[in-house]
């Protein structure tokens, strides 16, 4: 059994920490400084990671390559299975005219103001799609819709990525929270409640923050009522659902609540017209070309929401699932930081998982809109062409994430951060940030660092519930800079190979929002500790 090394470089935690950051820095620098495509940055990061793992952490080459293979397979199933089917649904909506009809509905029923469209589509509607599918598909679909409404592609994608933070921690009917409870031994409802006392603050501020970036402070002054309604309705719904109902329903209730309340509010309140932000004449002229009734634009999204919710509620995903112990890797490594606990490597294969639910919704949609078999096959071809580069990127970046986990590099990073004393309070959100930036998944981030946060918090006499929750809340801020998320987002736009430019535009906002969360966490720990749910000691 390979025992992970925590301080392999000069027997120094500081030097080992620096060495462990090299794969992450490689990805960040190639994306943000050299503006390389995400697949190139991820491949380079993986190459550096393999060198550091094998020569620095003295991980056997076979185990290193095997861990990458495990991550790559996980990237294909279930991650890309979900993404492929969600993009297939998008292509069916486009081919059948329902996507154009949805754009027509937006232009017909919302004020002639791109700022309003950005909030309703980028924030409210995007959150609904995140709750249904996640893994970058909400970014791809909502940015495409914004482009049809006259937004420049880069602008649309950047703002949607920033908005795609509020719902992430409760995505896929609360799976990230469930996993966090499993790895920490803390009650999942208490963790969900704590996350629901952090992220609503971010959700409330997010529409104001994005509007200040997009339209300046004058736009914030002009639109503050709808910004307050959109962010406030989402925040209140998120808080109530996670604390008093069921954390699994949080995303569905908060996104639907925000979408419905905001659209209804805009029927009774409209901002003063501003020619600078009016929808372009070209976009308005396109409205008359739609041969489908605008209300039918909602069909694909209502169908997929209903199917996924029912699928999850009845537990159909677990039917015929099998847990595969990864050959040569399962329990072949011991986690030094966790008292030499054997590191499991189990790949859960769910033939009826969330991706299959979305495929069923896509087939129902195709039947409902009466798309021909040849057109449906054409949609499959378009989807595969769009997704191939994103799939390669996701395999590389999740392969790197698995390599860092199994080699021990990730635990060296976590151990170093946890060794900073009270400074850990401010650094804690960045552990979640790193994990989600690499894996693209808040669930994976919680599986990696959730327990480490609890161990560190108890050593420092801090509240373990708060810091387990902070891992998840901090992780959502890393979502907007995840190569996986960005690669999926550019797959349906004309921003091919522009991932580095997108990353550079979102990176600073990711850091700013993570710092804001860190300040909130410190305030909750030291000023208002009564806000943290009480968990009975075992």
Beta strands, then each sheet from edge to edge (+ up, - down):
strand 1: 2-3
strand 2: 322-325
strand 3: 333-335
strand 4: 341-342
strand 5: 346-349
sheet 1: 1+ 3+ 4-
sheet 2: 2+ 5-
end
